[in-house]
């Protein structure tokens, strides 16, 4: 039994590693694929840069290498900003430069600045480590320069900004109290868990590592002063509303209060907007995730419609180009142009839906049956007629020109069109994408799916709308009113989530760093140090997130959260109190506010300090801005890109009859895809006076000779898509136009007609150029041919 007890911690660790090995194998496979991708593409990921710099920039003694000298710049002063989010590898790369500069310091002034706030470290998922700022950078400098505690204080000057110029006094006093009390409470909870689960050796490690006081130390300088100009103004103290919503069950408490939280939020905003107390642009709603943001926005939109209110709501998603219907319609049109199989008919369906939705029209249910044919012509009742008529030609146009035409066809050029800002931003994206030459629709759609769909509309921050955003995105911002409707995130992170551990000094050292599940049993294994450190980090993340959220408020802080389950005496049925827990951040908030030392009294599950501040009406500033009322359309681009396929009539009439027939036959063959089109174009020439009725048989003989050629007829009547005089913009920006291109899954044929056999070398060079540019566009198995009408000879160019 004793042997089993002695090896229990190793056995638990083995189980944790074994249960997650599949994840490690998957990561290894992905790593190998990435390595192969780097090799094949001669490229590196941005995330590789720090590792590469670490290998090249430091020698075996972690001193700067000659690489830095080769850069050719000398920096005498360094400023590191947002240092609380610095990762270990970043610190390892740049700290030698700082130490090297410190060795040459004159000591007369503070020559280097490290700026950061441990309390605002909320990017640990990006490898940020707040302990570097809190203690390790000082320890490293002290160790390097052999500083004792007394000399360290003179060599390193610590300072903090103690005055809060953002918030009103009540907000400042509340935050001062919360962030002196909550760290102590959380630290006590952590220390108790360590005491309950670890032996004496483990407890000693916890204390010697400084973890028993880490949270308190991180927040020891959190107190802020009220600025002098805000003191004594009793009518401008600020408002605080904290409400705990009753629950019926102690499990999943936050899920029970979602609807009530949203209802109270909407009613409160309705009262403020309706009474004129606050304008929409003064209100910021902070949430933890994009899913919560969407939930809030949808509820506000429904409430606005029900109550017939006039406020607007924006978020990061609301300003994204991908969320705009007009941009969505353009994207779906591009997809429908290049993806023609039956399984892609969904793009045509989305086109119809978005176009009709923009026109504020409803679609007949029977219309959806028409998509089965996957034929754009069947949708003529639901899409612009100009789009249907120009569908084939649209596939051949350069991207920039195509987007211009689509914007015009869809009617987005009307005055004061609400989609104008999004269309202009989208057009800028198209232009930037095409800067280095035309890359085609497919390449743009690939770019859109990878990066483009994340683009957002530039905003000057003066939109009169309620802003819904995540706490992470709100960092550095301020709102007159901050509303936190779901103040109930976990203290201890995501149970059963994966976290990475270092296996050195364990039986699993050969594995290096590995991911295992974050469960309480890991705390009883040989990985107990990593487990309890992860718990400390989780508590710090939860606390820092609250700090960032509550310190965004200027004059009004509004919070809702789930209460606790009531404790009931089973004999008498009397309510004896609450089942207090330390599960959510709101639980700790409740417990510190309930104490007698709290500056604000918690009554009836909440705090309600509501002070209306009178405002002077400010005169709106007149901005000298240029505003477009409609999308600007110009024909210059179209004229530059379109090369007329018809020749000058006078030039044709000056030629001999045989040459005239040759040129006219060339033009007709370059335009047609079907045999019945021949007679239409010949009759058109007769009607325009270019060809006489008597000359028709001679021209038809020339044309029929070409059409009946065995190989050419096979291409014309076979399973090929035919591109007639389609423009190709080369990588050099030049426009070329082969007479015909035939494309299929198996091969691509480029055909050029010649009615004279002189200058074969020039003809061959021309057609070979067509072939190479088609290959550059991604077409495979490209073959090029010259057809000489005089000799009825078809020649392949190799």
C-alpha positions in Angstrom: 0.0 0.0 0.0 2.8 2.4 0.9 4.4 1.8 -2.6 1.1 2.5 -4.2 0.8 5.7 -2.2 4.3 6.8 -3.1 3.7 6.4 -6.8 0.1 7.7 -6.9 1.2 11.2 -8.1 3.2 9.7 -11.0 0.3 7.4 -11.9 -2.2 10.4 -12.0 0.3 12.3 -14.2 0.6 9.2 -16.5 -3.2 9.1 -16.9 -3.4 12.8 -17.6 -0.7 12.5 -20.3 -2.1 9.3 -21.8 -5.6 10.7 -22.1 -4.4 13.7 -24.1 -1.7 12.1 -26.3 -4.1 12.1 -29.3 -4.1 15.9 -29.1 -0.3 16.0 -29.1 -0.1 13.7 -32.1 -2.5 16.0 -34.0 -0.4 19.0 -33.1 2.7 17.1 -34.3 1.1 16.3 -37.6 0.0 20.0 -38.0 3.5 21.1 -37.2 5.0 18.8 -39.8 2.6 20.2 -42.4 3.5 23.7 -41.5 7.2 22.9 -41.8 6.5 21.5 -45.3 4.5 24.5 -46.3 7.3 26.9 -45.2 9.8 24.9 -47.2 7.6 24.7 -50.3 6.7 28.4 -50.3 9.9 29.8 -49.0 7.9 31.6 -46.4 7.8 32.1 -42.6 4.8 32.7 -40.3 4.7 36.0 -38.4 4.8 33.9 -35.2 8.2 32.5 -36.3 9.8 35.9 -36.1 10.4 35.9 -32.4 11.9 32.4 -32.4 14.1 33.3 -35.4 15.2 36.5 -33.6 16.0 34.5 -30.5 18.3 32.2 -32.5 20.0 34.9 -34.4 20.1 37.8 -32.0 21.5 36.2 -28.9 24.7 34.2 -28.4 25.2 31.2 -26.0 25.6 33.7 -23.1 22.3 35.5 -24.0 24.2 38.6 -25.1 23.4 40.5 -28.2 25.1 39.1 -31.3 26.7 41.0 -34.3 23.2 40.9 -36.0 22.2 43.9 -34.0 25.4 45.8 -35.1 24.7 44.9 -38.7 21.4 46.7 -38.6 23.4 49.9 -38.5 21.3 51.8 -36.0 22.3 52.8 -32.5 19.6 53.5 -29.9 20.5 55.2 -26.7 17.1 55.2 -25.1 14.4 52.5 -25.0 10.7 52.8 -24.2 8.7 49.5 -23.8 5.0 50.1 -23.7 2.2 47.7 -22.7 4.8 45.7 -21.0 2.3 43.7 -19.0 1.4 41.8 -22.2 5.1 40.9 -23.0 5.8 37.3 -23.6 8.8 35.4 -22.2 10.4 35.0 -25.6 9.9 38.7 -26.4 11.5 39.7 -23.1 14.4 37.3 -23.7 15.0 38.9 -27.1 14.9 42.5 -26.0 16.2 42.5 -22.4 19.8 42.0 -23.5 19.5 45.3 -25.5 18.2 47.1 -22.5 20.9 45.7 -20.2 23.5 46.5 -22.7 22.2 50.1 -22.9 22.0 50.3 -19.1 25.7 49.4 -18.9 26.5 52.7 -20.7 23.9 54.8 -18.7 25.2 58.1 -17.3 22.8 58.0 -14.4 21.8 61.6 -14.6 18.3 61.1 -15.8 15.9 58.1 -16.3 17.2 57.0 -19.7 14.9 54.0 -20.3 11.2 53.5 -19.6 9.2 50.4 -19.1 5.5 51.2 -19.1 2.7 48.9 -18.2 -0.1 48.0 -15.8 -0.2 44.5 -14.3 -3.9 45.0 -13.5 -4.7 45.3 -17.3 -2.9 42.2 -18.4 -5.8 40.3 -20.2 -3.9 38.8 -23.1 -2.4 35.7 -21.5 -3.9 33.7 -24.4 -1.3 35.6 -26.6 1.5 34.4 -24.3 1.5 37.6 -22.2 3.1 37.1 -18.8 2.4 39.8 -16.2 5.0 38.4 -13.8 7.7 39.8 -16.0 6.6 43.4 -15.2 5.6 42.7 -11.7 8.9 41.3 -10.5 11.1 39.5 -13.0 12.5 42.4 -14.9 13.7 44.0 -11.7 15.2 40.8 -10.5 17.1 40.3 -13.8 18.5 43.8 -13.8 19.4 43.5 -10.1 21.1 40.2 -10.7 23.1 41.5 -13.8 24.4 44.5 -12.0 24.8 42.9 -8.6 22.4 45.3 -6.9 21.3 44.9 -3.3 17.9 46.1 -2.2 19.1 49.5 -1.2 21.0 50.2 -4.4 18.2 48.7 -6.5 15.8 51.4 -5.4 18.2 54.1 -6.6 19.2 52.4 -9.9 15.5 51.5 -10.7 12.9 54.2 -10.1 9.4 52.8 -9.7 6.5 55.2 -10.3 2.7 55.1 -10.8 0.0 57.5 -12.1 -2.0 57.9 -8.9 -4.7 60.4 -10.1 -7.7 59.2 -12.1 -8.8 62.0 -14.5 -11.3 59.8 -16.2 -14.0 58.8 -13.7 -16.2 60.7 -11.3 -15.6 60.3 -7.5 -18.1 57.5 -6.8 -16.6 55.3 -9.5 -13.1 56.0 -8.2 -14.0 55.2 -4.6 -15.8 52.0 -5.6 -12.9 50.7 -7.7 -10.4 51.6 -5.0 -12.3 49.5 -2.5 -13.0 46.6 -4.9 -9.4 46.2 -6.0 -8.0 46.4 -2.5 -10.5 43.9 -1.2 -11.0 41.4 -4.0 -7.3 40.5 -4.4 -7.1 39.7 -0.7 -10.2 37.5 -0.9 -9.0 35.6 -3.9 -5.6 35.1 -2.5 -7.1 33.7 0.7 -9.3 31.3 -1.4 -6.2 30.2 -3.3 -4.1 29.7 -0.2 -6.8 27.6 1.4 -7.0 25.3 -1.7 -3.2 24.9 -1.7 -3.3 24.2 2.1 -6.0 21.5 1.6 -4.4 19.7 -1.3 -0.6 19.9 -0.9 1.8 18.4 1.6 4.4 20.4 3.5 6.9 20.4 0.7 4.2 21.7 -1.7 3.2 24.4 0.7 6.8 25.5 1.1 7.1 25.7 -2.7 4.0 27.9 -2.9 5.4 30.3 -0.3 9.0 30.4 -1.6 7.7 31.2 -5.1 5.9 34.2 -3.7 2.5 32.8 -4.9 1.0 33.1 -1.5 0.9 36.9 -1.9 1.1 37.3 -5.7 -2.4 38.8 -6.2 -2.2 41.2 -3.4 1.3 42.4 -4.6 0.0 42.9 -8.1 -2.8 45.2 -6.8 -0.9 47.0 -4.0 -0.7 50.2 -6.1 -4.3 50.1 -7.4 -5.5 53.1 -5.2 -6.2 56.2 -7.2 -6.9 59.8 -6.2 -9.7 62.1 -7.2 -8.3 65.1 -9.1 -8.6 68.4 -7.4 -11.1 69.9 -9.9 -13.6 67.1 -9.1 -13.5 67.3 -5.4 -16.3 69.0 -3.5 -18.8 68.8 -6.4 -21.6 67.0 -4.6 -23.8 67.2 -7.7 -21.2 65.4 -9.8 -20.3 62.3 -7.9 -21.5 59.6 -10.4 -24.0 56.7 -10.4 -23.5 53.0 -9.4 -26.1 50.3 -10.1 -25.3 46.7 -9.2 -28.1 44.2 -9.2 -28.1 40.5 -8.3 -30.9 38.6 -10.0 -32.5 35.7 -8.0 -32.0 32.1 -9.1 -33.9 28.9 -8.2 -31.0 26.4 -8.5 -27.4 26.6 -7.4 -26.2 25.0 -10.6 -25.7 26.9 -13.9 -26.8 30.1 -12.2 -25.7 32.5 -14.9 -27.8 30.6 -17.5 -30.9 31.2 -15.4 -30.6 35.0 -15.5 -29.7 35.7 -19.1 -33.2 36.7 -20.2 -33.8 38.8 -17.1 -30.5 40.6 -17.5 -31.2 41.4 -21.1 -34.7 42.6 -20.2 -33.4 44.9 -17.4 -30.7 46.2 -19.7 -33.2 47.1 -22.5 -35.7 48.8 -20.0 -32.9 50.8 -18.5 -31.6 52.0 -21.9 -35.2 52.8 -23.0 -35.7 55.0 -19.9 -32.4 56.8 -20.4 -32.9 57.4 -24.2 -36.6 58.3 -23.7 -36.0 60.8 -21.0 -33.0 62.3 -22.7 -30.7 61.6 -19.8 -28.1 59.9 -22.0 -27.5 59.9 -25.7 -26.8 56.6 -27.4 -23.2 57.4 -28.0 -22.5 57.8 -24.3 -23.4 54.2 -23.6 -20.9 51.2 -23.9 -22.1 47.7 -23.2 -19.2 45.4 -22.3 -19.4 41.6 -22.7 -17.0 38.7 -22.6 -17.5 37.1 -26.0 -18.8 37.8 -29.5 -21.7 35.4 -28.9 -22.8 37.5 -26.0 -22.4 40.7 -28.1 -24.7 39.3 -30.8 -27.3 38.3 -28.1 -27.3 41.8 -26.7 -27.6 43.5 -30.1 -30.5 41.2 -31.2 -32.4 41.9 -28.0 -31.8 45.7 -28.3 -33.0 45.6 -31.9 -36.2 43.8 -31.0 -36.8 46.1 -28.0 -36.2 49.2 -30.2 -38.7 47.9 -32.7 -41.3 47.0 -30.1 -41.0 50.3 -28.2 -40.6 52.4 -31.4 -37.4 54.0 -30.2 -34.8 55.7 -32.4 -31.4 54.8 -31.0 -28.8 52.9 -33.0 -26.4 50.1 -32.0 -23.0 49.4 -33.4 -20.3 46.9 -32.7 -17.1 45.7 -34.3 -19.2 43.2 -36.4 -21.7 45.9 -37.3 -19.0 48.0 -39.0 -17.5 45.0 -40.8 -17.8 45.0 -44.6 -18.9 41.4 -44.5 -22.0 42.3 -42.5 -23.2 44.8 -45.1 -25.9 43.5 -47.5 -24.6 45.4 -50.6 -21.1 44.0 -50.1 -22.5 40.6 -49.5 -24.5 40.8 -52.8 -21.3 41.7 -54.7 -19.4 38.8 -53.1 -22.1 36.3 -53.9 -22.3 37.6 -57.5 -18.5 37.0 -57.9 -18.9 33.5 -56.5 -21.8 32.8 -58.9 -19.8 34.0 -61.8 -16.9 31.6 -61.3 -18.5 28.6 -59.5 -21.0 27.2 -62.0 -21.7 23.6 -60.9 -25.1 22.6 -59.5 -23.8 22.4 -56.0 -22.9 26.1 -56.2 -26.4 27.3 -57.1 -26.7 28.4 -53.5 -24.8 31.5 -54.6 -27.5 32.5 -57.1 -30.1 31.9 -54.3 -28.2 34.3 -52.0 -27.9 36.8 -54.8 -31.7 36.8 -55.2 -32.4 37.0 -51.5 -30.0 39.9 -50.8 -31.1 41.9 -53.9 -34.8 41.5 -53.0 -34.0 42.3 -49.3 -32.2 45.5 -50.3 -35.1 46.4 -52.4 -37.4 45.8 -49.4 -39.3 43.1 -51.4 -40.4 39.7 -50.4 -39.8 36.6 -52.6 -42.6 34.3 -53.8 -42.0 30.8 -52.4 -42.3 29.3 -55.8 -39.3 31.3 -56.9 -37.0 29.0 -55.0 -37.9 26.1 -57.3 -36.2 28.0 -60.2 -32.8 27.5 -58.7 -32.9 23.8 -59.5 -32.0 24.6 -63.2 -28.9 26.5 -62.2 -29.6 28.9 -65.1 -29.2 32.6 -64.4 -31.8 33.4 -67.2 -34.6 31.8 -65.2 -34.1 34.5 -62.5 -34.9 37.5 -64.7 -37.9 38.4 -62.6 -35.8 38.7 -59.4 -32.5 40.2 -60.6 -31.7 43.3 -62.7 -32.2 42.7 -66.4 -28.9 44.3 -67.2 -27.2 41.7 -65.1 -28.8 38.8 -66.9 -28.0 40.3 -70.3 -24.3 40.9 -69.5 -23.7 37.7 -67.5 -21.4 36.0 -70.0 -19.5 39.2 -70.7 -19.1 39.9 -66.9 -17.1 36.7 -66.6 -14.4 38.1 -68.9 -14.0 41.6 -67.4 -11.2 42.7 -65.2 -12.1 42.7 -61.5 -11.9 46.5 -60.9 -14.1 47.2 -63.9 -16.5 44.3 -63.0 -17.2 45.7 -59.5 -17.9 49.2 -61.0 -20.4 47.7 -63.4 -22.1 45.6 -60.7 -22.4 48.6 -58.4 -24.1 50.4 -61.3 -26.3 47.5 -62.4 -27.6 46.9 -58.8 -28.6 50.5 -58.5 -26.2 51.4 -55.6 -25.4 54.8 -57.3 -28.5 56.5 -56.1 -28.4 59.6 -54.0 -27.8 59.1 -50.2 -27.6 55.3 -50.6 -27.1 53.9 -47.1 -24.5 51.4 -48.4 -22.2 54.1 -49.8 -19.5 54.0 -47.1 -19.3 50.2 -47.3 -19.1 50.2 -51.1 -16.3 52.8 -51.1 -14.3 50.8 -48.5 -14.9 47.7 -50.6 -13.8 49.4 -53.8 -10.6 50.6 -52.0 -10.0 46.9 -51.0 -10.4 45.8 -54.6 -8.1 48.5 -55.9 -5.4 47.6 -53.3 -5.8 43.9 -54.2 -5.3 44.7 -57.9 -2.3 47.1 -57.4 0.2 44.6 -58.6 -1.8 43.5 -61.6 -5.0 41.7 -62.3 -5.2 38.5 -60.4 -8.8 37.5 -61.2 -12.0 36.7 -59.3 -11.0 33.4 -57.9 -7.8 34.8 -56.3 -9.8 37.7 -54.9 -12.4 35.4 -53.3 -9.6 33.4 -51.7 -8.2 36.6 -50.3 -11.7 37.6 -49.1 -12.2 34.3 -47.2 -8.7 34.5 -45.6 -8.4 38.1 -44.7 -10.7 40.5 -46.5 -13.9 39.5 -44.6 -12.3 40.8 -41.4 -12.1 44.4 -42.8 -14.1 47.0 -41.0 -15.4 50.4 -41.9 -13.2 53.2 -40.6 -15.0 55.2 -37.9 -14.2 58.6 -36.4 -15.8 57.5 -33.1 -18.5 60.2 -33.3 -21.4 57.9 -34.4 -24.5 58.5 -32.2 -25.0 54.8 -31.3 -24.7 52.5 -28.4 -21.5 50.5 -28.7 -21.5 46.8 -27.9 -18.0 45.4 -27.6 -15.9 42.8 -25.7 -14.0 43.8 -22.6 -10.7 43.0 -24.4 -11.6 45.4 -27.2 -12.6 48.1 -24.8 -9.2 48.3 -23.2 -7.9 51.9 -23.5 -11.5 53.3 -24.2 -13.9 55.2 -22.0 -17.7 55.6 -21.9 -19.9 57.9 -19.8 -22.0 54.9 -19.1 -20.6 51.3 -18.8 -23.1 48.5 -18.7 -21.9 44.9 -17.8 -25.0 42.7 -18.2 -23.2 39.4 -17.8 -20.7 40.0 -14.9 -20.4 36.3 -14.2 -17.3 34.8 -15.8 -15.6 31.9 -14.1 -12.8 32.5 -11.6 -11.0 29.3 -12.4 -11.0 29.3 -16.2 -12.4 26.6 -18.3 -12.5 23.3 -16.4 -11.5 20.4 -18.6 -9.8 22.8 -21.0 -6.3 22.2 -22.2 -3.3 23.8 -20.7 0.4 23.4 -21.4 2.9 22.1 -18.9 6.7 21.8 -18.7 7.7 18.2 -18.1 11.3 18.7 -17.0 12.2 17.1 -13.7 9.4 14.6 -14.1 9.3 11.1 -15.6 7.9 12.6 -18.8 10.9 14.9 -19.5 11.4 13.5 -23.0 8.1 15.0 -24.1 9.1 18.6 -23.4 6.0 20.8 -23.2 2.7 19.0 -23.6 -1.0 19.9 -23.3 -3.1 18.1 -20.6 -6.6 18.6 -19.3 -7.1 21.2 -16.5 -8.8 19.1 -13.8 -8.5 19.0 -10.0 -6.8 15.5 -10.1 -3.8 17.1 -11.8 -3.2 19.0 -8.6 -2.5 15.6 -6.9 0.1 14.6 -9.5 3.7 15.4 -10.1 2.4 18.3 -12.2 0.9 20.0 -9.1 3.1 23.1 -9.4 1.9 23.8 -13.0 -1.7 23.1 -11.9 -1.8 25.6 -9.0 0.2 28.2 -11.0 -2.5 27.9 -13.7 -5.2 28.4 -11.1 -3.4 31.5 -9.9 -3.2 32.8 -13.5 -6.9 32.1 -14.0 -7.8 34.0 -10.9 -5.6 36.9 -12.1 -7.2 36.8 -15.5 -10.7 37.0 -14.0 -9.7 39.8 -11.7 -7.9 41.8 -14.4 -10.9 41.5 -16.7 -13.2 43.0 -14.0 -10.6 45.8 -13.5 -10.5 46.7 -17.1 -14.3 46.6 -17.4 -15.2 48.8 -14.3 -12.5 51.4 -14.9 -13.9 52.2 -18.4 -16.8 54.1 -16.7 -16.8 57.9 -16.5 -19.9 58.7 -14.5 -22.3 55.7 -14.5 -21.5 52.0 -13.8 -24.2 49.4 -14.3 -23.8 45.7 -13.5 -26.1 42.7 -13.3 -25.2 39.2 -12.2 -26.8 36.0 -10.8 -27.4 35.9 -7.1 -27.0 32.7 -4.9 -29.5 30.0 -4.2 -31.5 30.6 -1.0 -30.8 28.4 1.9 -34.1 27.1 3.4 -34.6 25.3 6.7 -36.2 22.0 5.8 -38.2 21.8 9.0 -39.7 25.3 9.1 -39.3 26.4 5.5 -37.7 29.6 6.6 -35.1 31.2 4.5 -31.9 31.3 6.5 -29.5 32.9 4.0 -27.7 32.2 0.8 -25.6 29.4 -0.5 -22.5 31.5 -0.9 -19.9 30.3 -3.4 -16.6 31.4 -5.0 -17.5 30.3 -8.5 -18.0 33.5 -10.5 -16.2 36.9 -10.3 -19.6 38.3 -9.3 -19.6 36.0 -6.2 -16.5 37.6 -4.9 -17.9 41.1 -5.8 -21.0 40.3 -3.7 -19.0 39.1 -0.7 -16.7 42.2 -0.5 -19.6 44.6 -1.0 -21.5 42.8 1.8 -18.9 43.6 4.5 -19.2 46.6 6.9 -16.1 48.2 5.4 -17.7 48.7 2.0 -18.2 52.4 1.1 -21.4 51.5 -0.6 -24.1 49.5 1.2 -25.5 46.3 -0.4 -29.2 46.3 0.1 -31.9 44.0 -1.3 -29.3 42.2 -3.5 -27.9 45.4 -5.0 -26.5 48.9 -4.8 -28.5 51.8 -6.2 -26.8 55.2 -6.3 -28.5 57.1 -9.1 -27.4 60.7 -9.6 -28.7 62.7 -12.6 -26.0 65.2 -13.7 -27.2 68.3 -15.4 -25.3 69.0 -18.6 -24.9 72.2 -20.6 -26.0 71.8 -24.1 -22.9 72.0 -26.2 -23.0 73.5 -29.6 -22.3 71.1 -32.4 -18.9 71.7 -34.0 -18.9 72.4 -37.7 -16.5 70.0 -39.3 -15.0 70.9 -42.7 -15.6 67.5 -44.3 -16.2 66.3 -47.8 -19.3 64.1 -48.0 -20.3 62.1 -51.1 -24.0 61.9 -51.7 -23.8 59.0 -54.2 -21.4 56.5 -55.6 -19.2 58.2 -58.3 -19.4 56.5 -61.7 -17.0 57.2 -64.5 -16.8 55.7 -68.1 -13.1 56.4 -68.4 -12.0 53.0 -67.0 -14.5 51.3 -69.3 -13.2 53.2 -72.3 -9.6 52.4 -71.4 -10.2 48.7 -71.0 -12.6 48.1 -73.8 -10.8 47.7 -77.1 -13.3 47.8 -80.0 -13.5 44.6 -82.0 -14.9 46.4 -85.1 -12.4 47.9 -87.5 -12.7 51.2 -89.2 -15.1 50.8 -92.2 -13.1 53.1 -94.4 -10.0 51.1 -93.8 -11.8 47.9 -94.8 -13.4 49.3 -97.9 -9.9 50.4 -99.2 -8.7 46.8 -99.3 -9.0 44.3 -102.1 -12.1 42.1 -102.0 -10.2 39.0 -100.9 -8.7 40.9 -98.0 -12.1 42.4 -97.1 -13.6 38.9 -96.9 -10.7 37.7 -94.8 -11.0 40.5 -92.3 -14.8 40.3 -92.0 -14.6 36.5 -91.7 -11.9 36.9 -88.9 -14.2 39.3 -87.0 -17.2 37.1 -87.3 -15.4 33.9 -86.3 -13.9 35.8 -83.3 -17.4 36.7 -82.0 -19.5 33.6 -82.6 -20.0 30.5 -80.4 -22.9 28.9 -82.3 -23.4 28.2 -86.0 -26.7 30.0 -86.1 -25.0 33.2 -85.1 -23.1 33.3 -88.4 -26.1 34.4 -90.5 -27.1 37.0 -87.9 -23.8 38.7 -88.1 -23.6 38.5 -91.9 -27.1 40.1 -92.2 -26.0 42.8 -89.9 -23.0 43.6 -92.1 -25.4 43.8 -95.1 -27.8 46.1 -93.2 -24.9 48.4 -92.2 -23.8 48.7 -95.8 -20.4 47.1 -95.2 -21.3 44.0 -97.4 -23.5 43.8 -100.4 -26.0 41.0 -101.0 -24.0 39.7 -103.9 -20.9 39.4 -101.8 -22.6 37.3 -99.2 -21.8 33.9 -100.8 -18.1 34.7 -101.0 -17.9 35.7 -97.3 -20.0 32.6 -96.3 -17.6 30.4 -98.2 -14.7 31.8 -96.1 -16.5 31.3 -92.9 -17.9 27.9 -93.7 -14.4 26.7 -94.6 -13.2 27.6 -91.1 -16.3 26.2 -89.3 -16.1 22.9 -91.1 -12.5 22.4 -90.3 -12.4 19.0 -88.4 -10.4 20.2 -85.4 -12.0 23.7 -85.1 -15.5 22.3 -85.5 -14.7 19.8 -82.7 -13.8 22.7 -80.4 -16.8 24.8 -81.4 -19.4 22.1 -81.0 -17.7 20.1 -78.2 -18.0 20.3 -74.4 -15.9 23.5 -74.2 -16.6 26.9 -72.7 -15.9 29.5 -75.4 -14.3 32.8 -74.7 -14.6 35.2 -77.6 -12.0 38.0 -77.7 -11.8 38.0 -73.9 -9.3 40.5 -72.4 -6.4 39.1 -70.5 -4.4 41.6 -68.3 -0.8 40.4 -68.0 1.4 40.7 -65.0 3.0 43.7 -66.7 -0.3 45.4 -66.9 -0.7 45.0 -70.6 -4.0 43.8 -72.2 -4.0 41.0 -74.8 -7.0 39.6 -76.6 -6.8 36.1 -78.3 -9.5 35.5 -80.9 -10.9 32.4 -79.1 -10.1 30.4 -76.0 -11.8 27.0 -75.4 -11.7 25.7 -71.8 -12.7 22.4 -70.3 -11.6 20.3 -67.3 -9.1 18.4 -69.4 -7.5 21.1 -71.5 -7.4 24.7 -72.7 -7.2 25.7 -76.3 -6.2 29.1 -77.6 -6.9 29.8 -81.3 -6.0 32.8 -83.4 -7.1 33.4 -87.0 -4.8 34.7 -89.6 -5.7 35.6 -93.2 -2.2 36.2 -94.4 0.8 33.8 -94.1 3.5 36.4 -93.9 5.3 37.0 -90.6 4.9 33.5 -89.2 7.6 34.2 -86.6 5.6 37.2 -85.3 2.3 35.2 -85.3 4.0 32.4 -83.4 5.4 34.8 -80.8 2.0 36.4 -80.3 0.1 33.1 -79.8 2.9 31.7 -77.6 2.4 34.8 -75.4 -1.3 34.0 -75.1 -0.4 30.5 -74.0 2.1 31.6 -71.4 -0.3 34.1 -69.8 -3.1 31.6 -69.7 -0.7 29.2 -67.8 0.1 32.1 -65.4 -3.6 32.5 -64.7 -3.7 28.8 -63.6 -5.0 27.1 -66.7 -3.5 23.6 -67.2 -2.7 21.7 -70.4 -2.8 24.8 -72.5 -2.4 24.3 -76.3 -2.0 27.1 -78.8 -3.0 27.1 -82.5 -2.7 29.3 -85.6 -5.3 29.0 -88.4 -4.4 30.3 -91.8 -7.5 30.8 -93.8 -5.9 31.1 -97.3 -4.4 27.6 -97.0 -7.0 26.2 -94.6 -4.1 25.1 -92.4 -4.2 24.7 -88.6 -0.8 24.9 -87.0 0.0 24.0 -83.4 2.5 26.4 -81.7 4.8 24.5 -79.4 
